[in-house]
């Protein structure tokens, strides 16, 4: 049955695949009302990964789901329920009104991910994807959506370590940001106390050895999956609570910039393409070809499928295996 489903997905494409799923499967959630309390009770999904291995090996985790819109739903609430950001929901469901999706419309829930090309340890944030991966000891992975820096306050690439953890942190406002606040809204405050509803750090903050940057919660959960911060990484408050508990001071981390990710599962090659949000890459198809060449997979893929995935940039893992590859070979 699994092989049949994989083959059907490869042949009919994502849109038809979602229509088929909506006919034969009932989604895990079908509620149109969620509260902060219900979000707080959400348990993050955990995925296995191979410790000590390369993330280019079996590296597609999770599975696509569907959700039938109910009256009063928004893409933001649906996304948060499934631990997805605004960017992921809108990219996977182009043309859907994020604030007033049509009742009974079937949405793609993009809970399938290709792991970034990185050492599978500690905290890894892929900037174009706006997603954080926490590789835990014991071969368990948890992944969270994030909000990050605006184009004029870009989240940088770089390695770091977790140097500290603070509950209910006070926000000492940097002078550059304070000047912006004075200019834009005549707000001269130099700090915002921990626990203040206007504190953008939320309840938990992880300090980094990378100067001026941190991982923290937010007083604006809708900003997860958007470029809204001054460079720091914002998580849903329920997600940072789990990460704060799980991560250890001294753990390694890295900010990556990978709009194109390629990986495998069950012998199939998949590609996942995200917008080049900071304009740091040139031709994304060239980048994809370089990755395939480096891994020796060029002859195993269907170039037309690859080109379509690069053009669409849905953020969904797309199978690009050639017909011969799917039946006879494993990369």
Secondary structure, DSSP 8 states (H G I E B T S, - for coil): -HHHHHHHHHHHHHHHHHHHHHHH---S---S---HHHHHT-----EE--TTSBTTSB-EEE--EEEE--TT--HHHHHHHTT--HHHHHHHTTT--SSS--TT-EEEE--EEE--SSBSSEEEEETTTTEEEEEETTTEEEEEE-BEE-GGG----EEEEEEEEEES--EE--HHHHHHHHHHH----SEE-TT-TT-TT-SEEEEESSTT-EEE--S-GGGTTSEEESS-EE--HHHHHHHHHH--TT-EEEEE--SEEEEEETTEEEEEE---TT---S-HHHHHHHHHHHHT-GGGB-HHHHHHHHHH--SS-EE-B-HHHHHH---
